[in-house]
Each structure stands twice: as structure tokens, then as C-alpha cells.
């Protein structure tokens, strides 16, 4: 039986989520045994023009060329999955969405007329139909393996949609916000990092983006009671998933 063709694509991003796939090491060998890697420039110079059974897409759309390219990839892909905060929410580069792009390109570049860019950095799903989104900055190795395995088996991946607080409870981590008054995005952030920051006494930075029905307004009220000013609240939501609608709207409410 012919192997399914896997393609991995990069748009505006740091390559971290692609490196997570390479970091699978022994598991990657098993994946390679079940799939034909048709396009993955981070790992091989071999190029197959498609069509592809599965496309994994990292990165956000920041230029008109990006927008054209993702539409072409979508047409050649049976299943298209976005991986990471850039692809699912526009990434850290979506901070441009709150600024005047022409103003800062004029300030930074000697010849801003040479710069071809969109005014926003947006998620892949804003441009084409996406079959599944895997969150994280970077994505979780274990969730990525589950995603690929589930896709090969023709089932939905088992990826939690609960808050980071659930991971804290399951790991026996004392709530840093309750115990120490440390600002934390855990109550509104999807689980997936393995309880990394709270386990070391730090508040969650929201790497995995908003959970289902996040209610950031309630969290902001709690953070304000802890002494956070409006500008601090605004910036608290503008990190790796600044472009995620729930975080973007809440941050704007504190301008």
C-alpha cells in the first residue's frame, strides 16, 4: 500500500514548531516509516510538487505573496493542519495589528517603498479552510505525535481544551496567583505545556492561546485587584497569541 504524503510548510515564524517535529527523534523514524515526507525544507532538500495527503503549516500570513501561496497549498492538500501560535493566531508578529505599519516601516527602513507587507499578521484560518489547529509556542511534542498518529488513523486528535489551571491541579502545583499574587494567564489559556511556568513559580504567559470560552474579562478584574494598571493589562494579553480574537479584544479594552 502506498504511503501517505506529508508536507511541512513555513510562513512567517521562527521555525520552532518544525524543530519540535525534528526533536521527536526516535518517534520521527516511526513517522517516516508510515509516511512519505514529500516536502519539508527544514529537514530535506527533496521537493515533491504534490498533491499531498497531509500538510502541516507553521507561520502566519504577512504578505500578499503568503496569501497566494497558502491558497495554492490548500488546493493541493487533502488535510491541512496548522501548528503553533503563528499559524493559529498570527504569532508575536501580530503586534503589528495594533500599530500603523506604514509609520514604523518608514522609521526603520531607509527605503520603505521596497517593503512589501500586509498591515496585519493573521492566522492561516483567516485565509483558507483549516482541518485542525494545534496550539503552542512552540507546539507540544506529545501533542504533535498524537496529532499525526490520529490523522493517520482517521480519528480526531485527543488534545485537551481545558485551562492551564487544570494542568496545575493535576500536577499538584500551588496556584501562583492565589498564593503569591503573581499575575497569571492560566485561567484563560489552553493546557498543553505540561505546567511549565507555574511549576517554577511563574505565572502562565499564554503560550497555547485562549481556551474554550475563556472569559478574560473576569481574569482582568482579578488582575486589576492585584494591582495591575490598564496598560499592564493591555500588554499582558499581547504576547505569543496577541492576535487571537479573545486576547486581542480584551487587550483593546484596556487601551
N, C-alpha and C positions, 0 to 999 in steps of 0.2 A: 504494500500500500504506500502511495506517495506521501511524503512528509508535508505537513502544513508549512507554508512560507511565512516567516516572521520578518517584519521590517521595523527598524527603530529610527525615529526621525528627531532632529534637533531644530528648534526655533530659538527665540531669544531666551537664553538661560545660561547656567554656569556648568552644565554637564553633570551635576551631582547625581541626578536620578539615573542617568545612563551608567554612571560609575557604580551605583548601587546594584545594577544588574550584573556588571562585571565582578563585583565583590561577592556574588553568590558562589563563586569558585567551584567546589565540587558539585553543587546543585546545578550550576551552569552547564557542566558537562552532560548531566542528565537531560537538561532542557535541549541542548544541542543535539542530543540523540533522538529527541522526539520531534524536533522542528528543523527546518532548513532556514538558516539565517541568511535571508536574501539581501538585506540592506541594513548595515549597522556600522557607519563610518568610524565610530569610536573604537570599534574592535577589529574591523577588517576593511580593506580597500575594495573587496569584491562588491560588485553592484549588479543587481538583478532589476530590470525595469518593471517587474510585476506582471500581472496583478498579485496582490498579497492576501493571505488569509487573515493575518493579524498585523495591525500596525500599532506600535507604541509610540506616542508622541510626547516629547519633552519640549517645554518652552512656550512663550506667549507670542501673540501676533502684534508686531510693532511697525511693520512697513506694508505698503501696498503689495509688494512682491511676496511677502509672507502670506498675505490673504489669498493671493492667486495660487500659491504653492500648496497650501493646506487643502484647498478645494480639489486640486489635482490628485493629492494623496488620498483624499476621501473617496474619490471616484474609483481608485484602484484597490481599495481595501474593503474586504468583507466585514471585518470588525475593526473599529478604531477606538483605542483606549488612550486617554490622556493620563500622564504620570507627573506628579509634582505640583507644587504651588504655582509655578509659572504657567503651566498648561491648563490648570483648573481654575485659576483666579487672577492671572495676569502677573503674578510674582512681585518681587520688590520693585521692579521697574514700573509697576502700575502707579507708583507715587507720582509719575508724570500726569496721571489723570486728574490730579488736584492742582496742577500748575499750568502756566502758559508756556507751551513747548517752544513757540517762536521766540519768546523772551529769553529763555535760558540757552537755546542754541545760538542766539545772537551774542550772548555774553561769553560763551565757551569757545566757539569756533571762529576762526579768522574769516572763513568763507561759509557762512551758514547756508548760502544758496546751494552748496554742494551736498547738504544733508537731506536725504530723502526719508522721511519718517512720518508715521501717523501721530496724531495728537494724543492717542491713548495706547496703552498696552492692555490687551484683552485676552481672555481665555479662549481656547480653541473652540469651545462650545458656542461662543458668540458668532462663529463663522460657519461651522458645519455641524452635522449631527454626530454626537459622540455616544458610543455604546456603553462606556463605563469610565468613571473618573476615579483615579487613585490619588489620594491626598498626601501631603507631606513635603517638607523641605529639609532634607530630601525624603523620598518615599521610604517606607519600612521595607527592609529586605524580605522579611517574613510575609508581609502583605503582598509584595511583588510576586513572590513564588506562589502564593495562594492564588493570586490573580491569573498567572499563566497556567497553573495546573487546572483551575476551574474552567478557564476558557478552552483548554484542550479537551476537558471532559464534557463541555457543553452545559455547564451549570453556572449559576451566579456565584461570584466570589463571596466568601464569608469575611466581610470587612466590617468591624463594629462602627456604628453611627452614634454611639453614646458619647458622653463628655469625657474629657480628661480626668475629671473628678472620679469617675468610675474606676479608672486605672489606679488612681491614688488609693482608693478604698481597697481594691483587690490586692494591692501590694503592701498594705498596712502603712502607707505614708501619711504622716500627720499633715493636715491642711495648713499650708504656709500662710494663707490669708487669715484664717481664724486664729491660729496660734501665734503668729508673728506680725500680722498686719501687712504682710508682703503682697503688693499688687499681683494679681494672677488672672490670666485669661482662661484658666482651666474650665470654669463652669460653662463657657460658651464655645469651647474648642473640641473638635472631634478627637477621640482617642486614637492612638496609633504609635506614639513614640516610645512606648514602654516605660512611661512615667519618668522620663529622663530628668527634667529640670526640678520638679518638686521633690524628687528623691534626694536631690543635693541642696535642698533648702532654698531653691529659687522659684520664682513664680513662672507659670507657663507663658511662653511668648506667642502661642497660637500658630505653631508651625503647620498644623494639619487643618487649619481653616475652621470655619463655623460648623458646629454640629447641627443636627436637625432641630428646627425650632429653637434657636439659641437664646433669644430674649436678652440681647446685650444691654437694653435699657435698664433692666433690673440690676445687672452687674455694675453698670456705670454708676448707678445710685449708691451701691455699696462701696465702690472705689472712691466716690466723692466723700463718703462718710469717713474713709480712711485718710482723707486729706489731699487727694489728687485734684489739681486745678483743671479747668476746662481744656487748656492747651495740652496738658499732660494726658488727659483722657483721649483727646483727638489723636495724639501721636501714638498712644498705646495700641490703637487698632490699626495703625499704618506701618506694618512690618511686612513679613513674608506674604501675607494674604490681604494686603491693603485693598486690592481690587475686588475681593469677594463682596457681593452686594450687602450682606448683613453687616460686615465690618465697615465698608465704605459709607453706608448710610449713617451708622452710629457715629463714626468719626466726624462726618459733616455736621452732625447735630451739636457738636462742641466747638465749632469754629467761631 
